[in-house]
Amino acid sequence: MSALTEAFAAAEAAGIKQHRIQVGDLLFNVARFGKGRRLLLLHGWPEFWLVWRPVMERLGLEFELIAPDLRGCGDTGKPFPGPDATATADRHAGDMFGLMDALDIKRFGVVGGDLGAYVAQAMSHRAPERLEGSFYFCTPYPGLGFRYGQPSHLIEVWYQYLQQLPWAAELVGSSREACRIYFRHFLDHWSGDNPKVFSDLLEAYVDNFMKPGNIQGGFDWYLSSAPNRRLWLEGKLPPKPPINVPTRFLWGRRDPLILPNWSDRLGEYWTNYSLDFADAGHYVHAEVPDVAAREIRAFFSGLRAQSAAE
């Protein structure tokens, strides 16, 4: 039995079920757990739905957790056999609203980080009336500006350029060991250089990325977001109206990729938000799931109490 099969079996034994749901021409893999108010959990890169298992198990008594594999990731379908430059944040947002429509869920909360944070922002601009609230971990947003690409930070973002090259996925997937070395770097380093966070799941992650199309499927995000990312770094990205959806940010104090002090411009892009920090790196939800679940619970429960009082 592969490490990934074992991880899926353990999740299923805990009550988490995976389903296949058709959205347009794409078949999505979706993990579901719990009962209560609906929360859509959006993973980042290099992740897939399994990263949410610790948070799901901690929130299942109060919420219905819906954790899809995003377009090109995990066991969700791959729309193209090769590189795909159309997997933008807006395309992902359309996928997610389509998914929730297929589940007959009209209004829900959204939780995301990294790639999932881009998608949540696109969803907030596209149909804010459908979102009860949004909860973000370490969040890339236009306010990072040129800082994200400054010379002193290139050592952290080099991969975003490599992964746009047409042969990058073939190189990373050329052997299981090459795949392991590549993804272990991001899992360990972004966890505040703490290899214990993903050590038990490393082989499951390698199994996932060695599935046909999964390396390229994740790389497609960087290919698709490159034009806007360049405008962002150059200060030329056309501005959008601020997001009015009630929002909570929980930032890792030790995140090497999106530095916590770069949260300084959130007020230019969100009108109704709160911010706090956790003793974690980039993967707050995986590194300190007790803290993540507690904060998610408090935020969405607070929104319900506020709504009831109005």
Protein Blocks (a to p, Z undefined) as FASTA:
>chain_A
ZZklmmmmmmmmnopacddddehjbccddddededddddddddddddfklmmmmmmmmmm
mpccdddddehiajbccfbfbdcfklcfklmmmmmmmmmmmnopabdcdddehjlmmmmm
mmmmmmmmlpnbdcddddddfklmmmlmgmklmmmmmmmmmmmpfklmmmmmmpmklmmm
mmmmmmmmmnoopaklmmmmmmmmmmmmmpghklmmmmmmmmmmmmmmmmmmnopaccdd
ddfbdcdddddfklcklgfklmmmmmmmpcbdcdddddddfklmlmmmmlmmmmmmmmmm
mmmmmmmmZZ
